[in-house]
Amino acid sequence: MDTKKLLGKRLRELRKKKNINQEKLAELINVDPTTISNIENGKNYPSMINLENLLSVLGCTFVDAFDFEHKNNQDNLIIQINKKLEENPDKIEDFYKILIALTK
C-alpha cells in the first residue's frame, strides 16, 4: 500500500479515536469536508499547513501520524519478520519465546 493511502488510514484512525467526524474536523481546521475525505481515502496528501492543523486538533505528532507499520499487509509483515530474524540470528531463541508467549 502506498504512503498516501497509509497516511490517510492513519489520520482516519486518529480522528476516530478522538470521536470527531469529518465535518467537525474540517470545520476545526477551516477546510472543506471533501478535503478531509480525500486525505483519508488516500486521494490527496494534506498540505503542510493542513497536516500541522490536523495534528494539532488530533493531539498527535508527526511521528504518530506516520506510525502505520501496523497497517502493513500480512505478507509484508512476514517478510519484515524474516528479515529481522536473518539480521539477528543470535536473537532467534528470544523471538521464539516472545512468539510463544504472545500465542498462548
C-alpha positions as CSV (number, residue, x, y, z in Angstrom):
1,M,0.0,0.0,0.0
2,D,1.4,3.4,-0.8
3,T,2.2,6.1,1.7
4,K,-0.6,8.4,0.7
5,K,-3.2,5.7,1.5
6,L,-1.4,4.6,4.7
7,L,-1.3,8.2,5.9
8,G,-5.0,8.6,5.1
9,K,-5.9,5.5,7.0
10,R,-3.8,6.5,10.0
11,L,-5.3,10.0,10.1
12,R,-8.8,8.5,10.0
13,E,-7.9,6.1,12.8
14,L,-6.6,9.1,14.9
15,R,-9.7,11.1,14.1
16,K,-12.0,8.3,15.2
17,K,-10.1,7.9,18.5
18,K,-11.0,11.5,19.2
19,N,-14.6,10.8,18.3
20,I,-14.6,13.6,15.7
21,N,-16.5,13.3,12.5
22,Q,-15.0,14.5,9.2
23,E,-17.3,17.5,9.1
24,K,-16.3,18.7,12.5
25,L,-12.6,18.1,11.8
26,A,-12.9,20.1,8.6
27,E,-14.6,23.0,10.5
28,L,-11.8,22.9,13.2
29,I,-9.0,23.3,10.6
30,N,-11.0,25.5,8.3
31,V,-11.2,23.3,5.2
32,D,-13.9,21.8,3.1
33,P,-15.1,18.4,4.3
34,T,-14.2,16.9,1.0
35,T,-10.6,17.8,1.7
36,I,-10.7,15.6,4.8
37,S,-12.4,12.8,2.8
38,N,-9.8,13.0,0.0
39,I,-7.0,12.8,2.5
40,E,-8.4,9.9,4.5
41,N,-9.2,8.0,1.3
42,G,-5.6,8.4,0.1
43,K,-6.6,10.5,-2.9
44,N,-4.6,13.5,-1.8
45,Y,-1.7,14.3,0.6
46,P,-2.6,17.1,3.1
47,S,-0.7,20.3,2.6
48,M,1.9,21.0,5.2
49,I,-0.3,23.6,6.9
50,N,-3.3,21.3,6.9
51,L,-1.2,18.5,8.3
52,E,0.0,20.7,11.1
53,N,-3.5,21.8,11.8
54,L,-4.8,18.2,11.7
55,L,-2.1,17.0,14.1
56,S,-2.8,19.9,16.5
57,V,-6.6,19.1,16.6
58,L,-6.0,15.4,16.9
59,G,-3.4,16.0,19.6
60,C,-0.6,13.9,18.0
61,T,2.8,14.3,16.5
62,F,4.3,13.8,13.0
63,V,5.7,10.5,14.3
64,D,2.2,9.4,15.5
65,A,0.7,10.3,12.1
66,F,3.3,8.3,10.2
67,D,3.2,5.3,12.5
68,F,1.4,2.9,10.2
69,E,3.5,-0.2,10.4
70,H,0.6,-2.0,12.0
71,K,-1.3,-1.4,8.7
72,N,1.1,-3.5,6.7
73,N,-0.4,-6.5,5.0
74,Q,0.4,-9.9,6.3
75,D,2.8,-10.8,3.5
76,N,4.9,-7.7,4.2
77,L,4.9,-8.3,7.9
78,I,6.2,-11.9,7.4
79,I,8.9,-10.6,5.1
80,Q,9.9,-8.0,7.7
81,I,9.9,-10.6,10.5
82,N,12.1,-12.9,8.4
83,K,14.5,-10.1,7.6
84,K,14.8,-9.2,11.3
85,L,15.5,-12.9,12.1
86,E,18.1,-13.1,9.4
87,E,19.8,-9.9,10.7
88,N,19.7,-11.1,14.3
89,P,20.5,-14.9,14.3
90,D,21.6,-14.7,17.9
91,K,18.1,-13.5,18.9
92,I,16.1,-16.3,17.3
93,E,15.5,-18.0,20.7
94,D,14.3,-14.7,22.1
95,F,12.0,-14.2,19.1
96,Y,10.6,-17.7,19.6
97,K,10.0,-17.2,23.3
98,I,8.1,-13.9,22.6
99,L,6.1,-15.7,19.9
100,I,5.1,-18.5,22.2
101,A,4.2,-16.0,25.0
102,L,2.0,-14.0,22.6
103,T,0.2,-17.0,21.2
104,K,-0.7,-18.8,24.4
